Amino acid sequence: YQRRVHGMDKNRNQVMRLDSMDIGLSFASQLQNPYLRVGFNSLGGGASLNHFHFQIWLHEERLPIEDAPTRSLKVISTSTTSVRISELKYQIRGLKYHSDSPDGNTRNAISKAVTKCVNYMLKNGIPHNLVLTSSGAGGQVYLLPRLPMTVHPKYGIRPGLAGMAGYLTMLSVEDYEKADVDDIMRYFQKSISLPVDRFEKLKYECAK
């Protein structure tokens, strides 16, 4: 992991804004390595400090979230580009933002669509994690709304963006070797993933 601070001189808090989203996607695309990801933890979603920063991490395999099937919800089209919003079929309820348009405005269009949803989550007190990759035209963003951070009662894990994306770090070799996968999955589904009714409302607001 590496932490990259954006706008340090502006004393920004850990809230995603449009200009920061643009910078994050631009940085992800310039990495030119599909195994380097840029991520963002909101307050309550794994952020360790309340100053604006991204997380950058290298994992030389595809993440489970990147292979999750999707269901298209909406295509936002302009005269020059389009952005597709899809629902993830994944153990944690979430959305995927991407585009097949090679136009130079695609990145900004994705940023605007994601930021609209982020604003809804901020207004409604929903913590969230974002995973940004260089794949596709303009990059891709996985948006994962969640319940506030809790500690797993048995393993002591506190999943941030990497855990939400399917790369979970256990605190000891013993825990790793004896981990009850079904128990961990239940923990994600009941204690982390946004409940169905709240996610349906979020889906409607973010894709309308």
C-alpha positions in Angstrom: 0.0 0.0 0.0 1.0 3.6 -0.6 -1.0 6.7 0.3 -1.2 9.6 -2.1 -2.4 12.9 -0.7 -4.3 15.3 -3.0 -4.8 18.9 -2.1 -2.7 18.8 1.1 -2.2 22.6 1.0 -6.0 23.1 0.8 -6.7 21.1 4.1 -9.4 19.0 2.5 -11.3 16.5 4.5 -11.8 12.9 3.3 -14.7 13.6 1.0 -14.7 12.8 -2.7 -15.4 15.8 -5.0 -15.5 16.0 -8.8 -12.0 17.4 -9.2 -10.5 14.8 -7.0 -12.4 12.0 -8.8 -11.0 13.3 -12.1 -7.5 13.3 -10.7 -7.9 9.7 -9.3 -9.1 8.3 -12.6 -6.4 10.2 -14.5 -3.8 8.8 -12.2 -5.2 5.3 -12.5 -5.0 5.4 -16.3 -1.5 6.7 -16.3 -0.2 3.8 -14.2 -0.6 1.6 -17.3 -0.6 -1.5 -15.1 -3.9 -3.4 -14.7 -2.7 -4.8 -11.3 -2.1 -1.3 -9.8 -5.4 0.0 -8.3 -6.3 3.4 -6.9 -8.8 3.3 -4.1 -10.7 5.6 -1.7 -12.1 4.9 1.8 -14.7 7.4 3.1 -15.0 8.2 6.8 -16.7 5.3 8.4 -15.6 3.1 5.5 -12.0 2.5 6.5 -10.4 6.0 6.2 -7.6 6.2 8.8 -7.4 10.0 8.8 -9.7 12.9 7.9 -7.5 14.5 5.3 -8.1 13.8 1.6 -6.0 10.9 0.3 -6.1 7.9 -2.1 -4.8 4.5 -1.5 -2.6 2.8 -4.2 -2.0 -0.9 -4.1 -0.4 -3.6 -6.2 -1.9 -7.1 -6.4 -0.7 -9.1 -9.4 -4.0 -11.0 -10.0 -7.4 -9.9 -10.9 -9.6 -9.0 -8.0 -12.9 -10.9 -7.4 -14.8 -7.7 -7.9 -13.3 -7.2 -11.3 -14.7 -10.6 -12.4 -18.1 -10.1 -10.9 -21.0 -10.3 -13.4 -23.0 -7.1 -13.8 -26.5 -6.1 -14.9 -26.8 -2.8 -16.8 -29.0 -0.2 -15.2 -28.5 2.9 -17.4 -26.4 4.4 -20.1 -25.8 8.1 -19.8 -25.2 9.5 -23.3 -23.9 12.9 -24.4 -23.0 14.1 -27.9 -19.5 12.8 -27.5 -19.4 9.9 -25.1 -21.4 7.6 -22.9 -21.2 6.1 -19.4 -22.8 2.8 -18.4 -23.9 2.2 -14.8 -24.2 -1.4 -13.9 -25.3 -3.3 -10.8 -22.7 -5.7 -9.5 -23.7 -9.3 -8.9 -21.3 -9.6 -6.0 -21.3 -10.5 -2.3 -21.3 -6.8 -1.5 -24.0 -4.7 -3.2 -22.4 -2.1 -5.5 -22.3 -0.3 -8.8 -19.8 -0.3 -11.7 -19.2 2.8 -13.8 -17.5 2.3 -17.2 -17.6 3.3 -20.8 -16.7 1.8 -24.2 -16.3 5.3 -25.8 -12.7 6.2 -26.5 -13.5 10.0 -26.5 -11.3 12.2 -24.4 -14.3 13.4 -22.4 -15.1 9.9 -21.1 -13.1 10.2 -17.9 -14.8 13.4 -16.9 -18.2 11.9 -17.7 -17.5 8.9 -15.5 -16.3 11.3 -12.7 -19.5 13.3 -12.9 -21.7 10.2 -12.7 -19.7 8.7 -9.7 -19.7 12.1 -7.9 -23.5 12.4 -8.2 -23.8 9.1 -6.4 -21.2 10.0 -3.8 -23.1 13.2 -3.1 -26.2 11.1 -2.4 -24.3 8.9 0.0 -22.8 11.9 1.8 -26.3 13.5 2.2 -27.7 10.2 3.6 -24.7 9.3 5.8 -23.7 6.2 3.8 -20.0 5.2 4.2 -18.4 3.9 1.0 -15.4 2.6 -0.8 -14.3 3.3 -4.4 -11.9 1.1 -6.5 -10.5 2.8 -9.6 -8.8 0.9 -12.4 -7.2 1.7 -15.7 -9.3 -0.8 -17.6 -11.6 0.4 -20.5 -12.0 3.8 -22.0 -11.6 6.4 -19.3 -11.1 3.9 -16.6 -13.5 2.0 -14.4 -14.9 2.8 -11.0 -16.4 0.3 -8.6 -18.7 2.0 -6.1 -19.4 0.1 -2.9 -21.8 1.7 -0.4 -21.7 0.0 3.0 -22.6 0.0 6.7 -20.2 1.8 9.1 -17.0 0.1 9.9 -17.2 -2.8 12.4 -14.7 -5.3 13.6 -15.2 -9.0 13.0 -15.8 -10.5 16.4 -13.7 -13.6 15.8 -10.9 -12.5 13.5 -10.6 -8.8 14.3 -10.5 -7.7 10.7 -11.8 -4.3 9.6 -12.3 -4.4 5.8 -11.5 -1.3 3.8 -11.4 -1.0 0.1 -9.1 -4.0 -0.5 -11.3 -6.3 1.5 -14.4 -5.0 -0.2 -12.8 -5.7 -3.5 -12.1 -9.3 -2.5 -8.5 -9.1 -1.2 -8.8 -9.7 2.5 -5.8 -9.5 4.9 -6.0 -11.7 8.0 -4.2 -10.7 11.1 -2.2 -13.9 11.6 -1.1 -17.0 9.8 -3.2 -19.0 12.2 -6.4 -17.0 11.4 -5.7 -17.4 7.7 -5.2 -21.2 7.9 -8.3 -21.7 10.1 -10.5 -19.1 8.6 -14.2 -20.1 8.2 -15.0 -18.7 4.8 -18.8 -19.1 5.3 -18.6 -17.1 8.5 -16.6 -14.3 6.8 -19.1 -14.2 4.0 -22.0 -13.9 6.4 -20.2 -11.0 8.1 -19.8 -9.2 4.8 -23.4 -9.7 3.9 -25.0 -8.9 7.2 -22.6 -6.4 8.8 -21.0 -4.6 5.9 -23.1 -4.7 2.7 -25.8 -2.0 2.5 -29.3 -3.6 3.2 -31.4 -4.3 0.2 -34.0 -1.6 0.8 -31.4 1.2 1.2 -29.4 -0.1 -1.8 -32.5 -0.1 -4.0 -33.1 3.6 -3.1 -29.5 4.4 -3.8 -29.6 2.6 -7.1 -32.6 4.6 -8.1 -31.1 7.9 -7.1 -27.7 7.2 -8.7 -29.0 5.9 -12.0 -32.0 8.3 -12.6 
